[in-house]
Amino acid sequence: MEENFDPDLIHEIFKLVWSRRNKKVEGNQGIHLEGGAGTSKKTRATTVLLQIFMNTANASALKVSCELLRLFVAEAIQRAALIAEAEGIDIIEPTHLERVLPQLLLDF
């Protein structure tokens, strides 16, 4: 069986990203030209929704995210290995990954 990323680790990464996004959303809410009572309700609703998503990530979604991340890393290593092999080098260097990264990101 192939090793996979720990779903708890991925969940913690998602929570970190969501909390940062929540801070950005709250920070941007104060810049509206049309102030008013609706702004605070929208901010509260956004904050509540993000808190719900942060605490209740679906286990199946986490497993799929882990698998996608595993495939992404495996593909990056394979492509970098091909470039290293073409250069006659047995070790993958950061420059090999830098060369494959733009196309890899477009493919995924």
VEXZAVEX-584583 format. One record per atom (N, C-alpha, C): atom name; x, y, z; residue in three letters; residue number from 1. Coordinates in steps of 0.02 Angstrom, whole numbers. Example, Ala and Ser with C-alpha at 12.3 -4.5 7.8 and 13.67 -1.06 7.14 Angstrom:
BEGIN
{N; {660; -284; 390}; ALA; 1}
{CA; {615; -225; 390}; ALA; 1}
{C; {660; -165; 390}; ALA; 1}
{N; {642; -112; 354}; SER; 2}
{CA; {684; -53; 357}; SER; 2}
{C; {645; 2; 394}; SER; 2}
end
This chain:
BEGIN
{N; {42; -59; 0}; MET; 1}
{CA; {0; 0; 0}; MET; 1}
{C; {44; 62; 0}; MET; 1}
{N; {27; 111; -41}; GLU; 2}
{CA; {66; 172; -46}; GLU; 2}
{C; {53; 217; 14}; GLU; 2}
{N; {106; 251; 35}; GLU; 3}
{CA; {97; 297; 91}; GLU; 3}
{C; {56; 357; 68}; GLU; 3}
{N; {19; 384; 114}; ASN; 4}
{CA; {-24; 440; 99}; ASN; 4}
{C; {-12; 494; 151}; ASN; 4}
{N; {-35; 554; 138}; PHE; 5}
{CA; {-31; 608; 186}; PHE; 5}
{C; {-82; 597; 241}; PHE; 5}
{N; {-65; 618; 300}; ASP; 6}
{CA; {-109; 610; 358}; ASP; 6}
{C; {-169; 657; 351}; ASP; 6}
{N; {-230; 631; 351}; PRO; 7}
{CA; {-289; 674; 346}; PRO; 7}
{C; {-293; 727; 400}; PRO; 7}
{N; {-269; 711; 461}; ASP; 8}
{CA; {-270; 761; 514}; ASP; 8}
{C; {-224; 820; 498}; ASP; 8}
{N; {-167; 805; 467}; LEU; 9}
{CA; {-121; 857; 447}; LEU; 9}
{C; {-153; 902; 394}; LEU; 9}
{N; {-185; 871; 344}; ILE; 10}
{CA; {-218; 909; 291}; ILE; 10}
{C; {-275; 951; 320}; ILE; 10}
{N; {-311; 923; 367}; HIS; 11}
{CA; {-366; 960; 399}; HIS; 11}
{C; {-338; 1022; 435}; HIS; 11}
{N; {-282; 1014; 470}; GLU; 12}
{CA; {-252; 1071; 505}; GLU; 12}
{C; {-228; 1124; 455}; GLU; 12}
{N; {-201; 1102; 398}; ILE; 13}
{CA; {-180; 1150; 347}; ILE; 13}
{C; {-241; 1188; 320}; ILE; 13}
{N; {-295; 1152; 306}; PHE; 14}
{CA; {-356; 1184; 283}; PHE; 14}
{C; {-381; 1235; 334}; PHE; 14}
{N; {-380; 1216; 398}; LYS; 15}
{CA; {-403; 1261; 451}; LYS; 15}
{C; {-361; 1324; 453}; LYS; 15}
{N; {-295; 1316; 444}; LEU; 16}
{CA; {-250; 1374; 444}; LEU; 16}
{C; {-266; 1420; 386}; LEU; 16}
{N; {-276; 1392; 327}; VAL; 17}
{CA; {-293; 1432; 268}; VAL; 17}
{C; {-360; 1466; 277}; VAL; 17}
{N; {-409; 1430; 302}; TRP; 18}
{CA; {-475; 1459; 312}; TRP; 18}
{C; {-474; 1515; 364}; TRP; 18}
{N; {-436; 1506; 417}; SER; 19}
{CA; {-433; 1558; 468}; SER; 19}
{C; {-399; 1621; 439}; SER; 19}
{N; {-348; 1612; 398}; ARG; 20}
{CA; {-316; 1670; 366}; ARG; 20}
{C; {-364; 1704; 318}; ARG; 20}
{N; {-402; 1664; 281}; ARG; 21}
{CA; {-451; 1692; 235}; ARG; 21}
{C; {-505; 1729; 273}; ARG; 21}
{N; {-524; 1703; 331}; ASN; 22}
{CA; {-573; 1735; 373}; ASN; 22}
{C; {-548; 1803; 396}; ASN; 22}
{N; {-485; 1808; 415}; LYS; 23}
{CA; {-457; 1872; 436}; LYS; 23}
{C; {-456; 1922; 378}; LYS; 23}
{N; {-442; 1897; 318}; LYS; 24}
{CA; {-443; 1942; 259}; LYS; 24}
{C; {-513; 1967; 246}; LYS; 24}
{N; {-562; 1922; 250}; VAL; 25}
{CA; {-632; 1942; 238}; VAL; 25}
{C; {-654; 1993; 290}; VAL; 25}
{N; {-637; 1981; 353}; GLU; 26}
{CA; {-656; 2029; 405}; GLU; 26}
{C; {-621; 2096; 395}; GLU; 26}
{N; {-558; 2094; 374}; GLY; 27}
{CA; {-521; 2156; 362}; GLY; 27}
{C; {-548; 2195; 303}; GLY; 27}
{N; {-571; 2161; 251}; ASN; 28}
{CA; {-598; 2194; 192}; ASN; 28}
{C; {-668; 2221; 203}; ASN; 28}
{N; {-704; 2196; 252}; GLN; 29}
{CA; {-772; 2218; 264}; GLN; 29}
{C; {-775; 2290; 285}; GLN; 29}
{N; {-723; 2314; 319}; GLY; 30}
{CA; {-723; 2383; 344}; GLY; 30}
{C; {-708; 2434; 290}; GLY; 30}
{N; {-692; 2414; 229}; ILE; 31}
{CA; {-672; 2460; 176}; ILE; 31}
{C; {-732; 2479; 131}; ILE; 31}
{N; {-790; 2454; 144}; HIS; 32}
{CA; {-848; 2469; 101}; HIS; 32}
{C; {-866; 2543; 103}; HIS; 32}
{N; {-881; 2569; 44}; LEU; 33}
{CA; {-903; 2639; 39}; LEU; 33}
{C; {-975; 2647; 63}; LEU; 33}
{N; {-1013; 2594; 55}; GLU; 34}
{CA; {-1083; 2596; 76}; GLU; 34}
{C; {-1088; 2565; 145}; GLU; 34}
{N; {-1074; 2602; 197}; GLY; 35}
{CA; {-1078; 2575; 264}; GLY; 35}
{C; {-1148; 2552; 279}; GLY; 35}
{N; {-1165; 2540; 338}; GLY; 36}
{CA; {-1233; 2523; 354}; GLY; 36}
{C; {-1236; 2460; 396}; GLY; 36}
{N; {-1298; 2444; 415}; ALA; 37}
{CA; {-1309; 2388; 460}; ALA; 37}
{C; {-1296; 2321; 426}; ALA; 37}
{N; {-1304; 2316; 359}; GLY; 38}
{CA; {-1295; 2253; 324}; GLY; 38}
{C; {-1224; 2227; 326}; GLY; 38}
{N; {-1176; 2271; 333}; THR; 39}
{CA; {-1106; 2251; 332}; THR; 39}
{C; {-1089; 2206; 392}; THR; 39}
{N; {-1112; 2225; 451}; SER; 40}
{CA; {-1095; 2185; 510}; SER; 40}
{C; {-1128; 2117; 507}; SER; 40}
{N; {-1190; 2113; 481}; LYS; 41}
{CA; {-1223; 2048; 475}; LYS; 41}
{C; {-1185; 2003; 426}; LYS; 41}
{N; {-1162; 2032; 371}; LYS; 42}
{CA; {-1126; 1993; 321}; LYS; 42}
{C; {-1061; 1967; 351}; LYS; 42}
{N; {-1027; 2009; 389}; THR; 43}
{CA; {-964; 1989; 421}; THR; 43}
{C; {-976; 1932; 470}; THR; 43}
{N; {-1028; 1939; 510}; ARG; 44}
{CA; {-1044; 1886; 558}; ARG; 44}
{C; {-1063; 1822; 523}; ARG; 44}
{N; {-1102; 1826; 470}; ALA; 45}
{CA; {-1123; 1766; 433}; ALA; 45}
{C; {-1062; 1731; 402}; ALA; 45}
{N; {-1017; 1771; 373}; THR; 46}
{CA; {-957; 1742; 343}; THR; 46}
{C; {-914; 1709; 396}; THR; 46}
{N; {-906; 1741; 453}; THR; 47}
{CA; {-866; 1713; 507}; THR; 47}
{C; {-897; 1648; 533}; THR; 47}
{N; {-962; 1647; 541}; VAL; 48}
{CA; {-996; 1586; 566}; VAL; 48}
{C; {-988; 1530; 516}; VAL; 48}
{N; {-997; 1543; 451}; LEU; 49}
{CA; {-989; 1491; 400}; LEU; 49}
{C; {-918; 1464; 399}; LEU; 49}
{N; {-869; 1507; 402}; LEU; 50}
{CA; {-800; 1484; 402}; LEU; 50}
{C; {-785; 1442; 464}; LEU; 50}
{N; {-812; 1461; 522}; GLN; 51}
{CA; {-801; 1422; 582}; GLN; 51}
{C; {-833; 1352; 575}; GLN; 51}
{N; {-891; 1348; 545}; ILE; 52}
{CA; {-924; 1284; 535}; ILE; 52}
{C; {-882; 1240; 489}; ILE; 52}
{N; {-858; 1268; 433}; PHE; 53}
{CA; {-818; 1230; 386}; PHE; 53}
{C; {-752; 1208; 417}; PHE; 53}
{N; {-722; 1251; 458}; MET; 54}
{CA; {-659; 1234; 489}; MET; 54}
{C; {-666; 1175; 536}; MET; 54}
{N; {-721; 1170; 570}; ASN; 55}
{CA; {-730; 1118; 620}; ASN; 55}
{C; {-762; 1054; 593}; ASN; 55}
{N; {-793; 1057; 535}; THR; 56}
{CA; {-830; 998; 511}; THR; 56}
{C; {-809; 979; 440}; THR; 56}
{N; {-745; 977; 426}; ALA; 57}
{CA; {-723; 954; 360}; ALA; 57}
{C; {-742; 881; 352}; ALA; 57}
{N; {-772; 865; 296}; ASN; 58}
{CA; {-795; 798; 281}; ASN; 58}
{C; {-736; 750; 277}; ASN; 58}
{N; {-740; 693; 308}; ALA; 59}
{CA; {-686; 644; 308}; ALA; 59}
{C; {-670; 620; 237}; ALA; 59}
{N; {-722; 611; 197}; SER; 60}
{CA; {-711; 590; 127}; SER; 60}
{C; {-674; 644; 88}; SER; 60}
{N; {-692; 707; 99}; ALA; 61}
{CA; {-658; 762; 65}; ALA; 61}
{C; {-585; 765; 85}; ALA; 61}
{N; {-570; 752; 148}; LEU; 62}
{CA; {-501; 751; 170}; LEU; 62}
{C; {-462; 695; 138}; LEU; 62}
{N; {-493; 636; 133}; LYS; 63}
{CA; {-459; 579; 100}; LYS; 63}
{C; {-444; 594; 27}; LYS; 63}
{N; {-492; 624; -7}; VAL; 64}
{CA; {-482; 642; -77}; VAL; 64}
{C; {-428; 695; -84}; VAL; 64}
{N; {-427; 743; -39}; SER; 65}
{CA; {-376; 795; -40}; SER; 65}
{C; {-307; 765; -29}; SER; 65}
{N; {-302; 717; 17}; CYS; 66}
{CA; {-238; 683; 30}; CYS; 66}
{C; {-215; 645; -32}; CYS; 66}
{N; {-261; 612; -64}; GLU; 67}
{CA; {-244; 574; -124}; GLU; 67}
{C; {-222; 620; -181}; GLU; 67}
{N; {-256; 676; -189}; LEU; 68}
{CA; {-237; 724; -241}; LEU; 68}
{C; {-167; 753; -227}; LEU; 68}
{N; {-153; 768; -165}; LEU; 69}
{CA; {-88; 793; -146}; LEU; 69}
{C; {-34; 740; -158}; LEU; 69}
{N; {-49; 677; -142}; ARG; 70}
{CA; {-1; 623; -154}; ARG; 70}
{C; {14; 616; -228}; ARG; 70}
{N; {-38; 618; -269}; LEU; 71}
{CA; {-28; 613; -342}; LEU; 71}
{C; {12; 672; -369}; LEU; 71}
{N; {-1; 731; -343}; PHE; 72}
{CA; {35; 790; -365}; PHE; 72}
{C; {109; 784; -350}; PHE; 72}
{N; {125; 763; -289}; VAL; 73}
{CA; {196; 755; -270}; VAL; 73}
{C; {229; 700; -310}; VAL; 73}
{N; {195; 643; -319}; ALA; 74}
{CA; {223; 588; -358}; ALA; 74}
{C; {237; 609; -430}; ALA; 74}
{N; {190; 646; -460}; GLU; 75}
{CA; {199; 669; -529}; GLU; 75}
{C; {257; 719; -533}; GLU; 75}
{N; {264; 762; -484}; ALA; 76}
{CA; {319; 810; -484}; ALA; 76}
{C; {386; 774; -480}; ALA; 76}
{N; {390; 723; -439}; ILE; 77}
{CA; {451; 684; -432}; ILE; 77}
{C; {468; 647; -496}; ILE; 77}
{N; {417; 617; -528}; GLN; 78}
{CA; {429; 581; -590}; GLN; 78}
{C; {453; 627; -645}; GLN; 78}
{N; {422; 685; -652}; ARG; 79}
{CA; {443; 731; -704}; ARG; 79}
{C; {513; 759; -691}; ARG; 79}
{N; {527; 774; -628}; ALA; 80}
{CA; {594; 799; -611}; ALA; 80}
{C; {647; 745; -622}; ALA; 80}
{N; {629; 682; -608}; ALA; 81}
{CA; {675; 627; -618}; ALA; 81}
{C; {692; 618; -692}; ALA; 81}
{N; {642; 628; -736}; LEU; 82}
{CA; {655; 624; -808}; LEU; 82}
{C; {705; 677; -831}; LEU; 82}
{N; {698; 737; -805}; ILE; 83}
{CA; {744; 790; -824}; ILE; 83}
{C; {814; 775; -796}; ILE; 83}
{N; {818; 751; -734}; ALA; 84}
{CA; {883; 734; -705}; ALA; 84}
{C; {916; 678; -744}; ALA; 84}
{N; {876; 629; -764}; GLU; 85}
{CA; {903; 573; -803}; GLU; 85}
{C; {928; 596; -871}; GLU; 85}
{N; {892; 642; -903}; ALA; 86}
{CA; {914; 668; -967}; ALA; 86}
{C; {980; 706; -961}; ALA; 86}
{N; {992; 735; -904}; GLU; 87}
{CA; {1055; 771; -892}; GLU; 87}
{C; {1110; 724; -867}; GLU; 87}
{N; {1094; 661; -856}; GLY; 88}
{CA; {1143; 613; -832}; GLY; 88}
{C; {1157; 618; -758}; GLY; 88}
{N; {1110; 643; -720}; ILE; 89}
{CA; {1118; 651; -648}; ILE; 89}
{C; {1072; 601; -612}; ILE; 89}
{N; {1098; 571; -559}; ASP; 90}
{CA; {1059; 521; -522}; ASP; 90}
{C; {1016; 552; -466}; ASP; 90}
{N; {1028; 615; -449}; ILE; 91}
{CA; {994; 647; -394}; ILE; 91}
{C; {950; 704; -421}; ILE; 91}
{N; {889; 707; -397}; ILE; 92}
{CA; {844; 762; -415}; ILE; 92}
{C; {865; 824; -375}; ILE; 92}
{N; {877; 878; -411}; GLU; 93}
{CA; {896; 941; -379}; GLU; 93}
{C; {837; 990; -382}; GLU; 93}
{N; {839; 1042; -340}; PRO; 94}
{CA; {784; 1091; -341}; PRO; 94}
{C; {773; 1122; -410}; PRO; 94}
{N; {826; 1130; -449}; THR; 95}
{CA; {817; 1160; -516}; THR; 95}
{C; {775; 1116; -561}; THR; 95}
{N; {778; 1050; -551}; HIS; 96}
{CA; {737; 1004; -590}; HIS; 96}
{C; {663; 1015; -574}; HIS; 96}
{N; {649; 1022; -510}; LEU; 97}
{CA; {579; 1035; -489}; LEU; 97}
{C; {556; 1103; -514}; LEU; 97}
{N; {600; 1152; -513}; GLU; 98}
{CA; {582; 1219; -537}; GLU; 98}
{C; {564; 1218; -611}; GLU; 98}
{N; {596; 1175; -649}; ARG; 99}
{CA; {581; 1172; -721}; ARG; 99}
{C; {514; 1139; -735}; ARG; 99}
{N; {494; 1089; -695}; VAL; 100}
{CA; {432; 1054; -708}; VAL; 100}
{C; {371; 1087; -676}; VAL; 100}
{N; {383; 1129; -627}; LEU; 101}
{CA; {327; 1157; -589}; LEU; 101}
{C; {276; 1197; -630}; LEU; 101}
{N; {297; 1241; -675}; PRO; 102}
{CA; {246; 1279; -713}; PRO; 102}
{C; {197; 1235; -752}; PRO; 102}
{N; {223; 1187; -789}; GLN; 103}
{CA; {179; 1143; -827}; GLN; 103}
{C; {139; 1097; -782}; GLN; 103}
{N; {168; 1075; -728}; LEU; 104}
{CA; {133; 1032; -680}; LEU; 104}
{C; {73; 1068; -650}; LEU; 104}
{N; {82; 1130; -632}; LEU; 105}
{CA; {26; 1169; -604}; LEU; 105}
{C; {-29; 1179; -656}; LEU; 105}
{N; {-10; 1188; -718}; LEU; 106}
{CA; {-61; 1194; -771}; LEU; 106}
{C; {-98; 1129; -782}; LEU; 106}
{N; {-63; 1073; -775}; ASP; 107}
{CA; {-94; 1007; -785}; ASP; 107}
{C; {-141; 989; -729}; ASP; 107}
{N; {-126; 1010; -669}; PHE; 108}
{CA; {-169; 993; -612}; PHE; 108}
{C; {-221; 1047; -604}; PHE; 108}
end
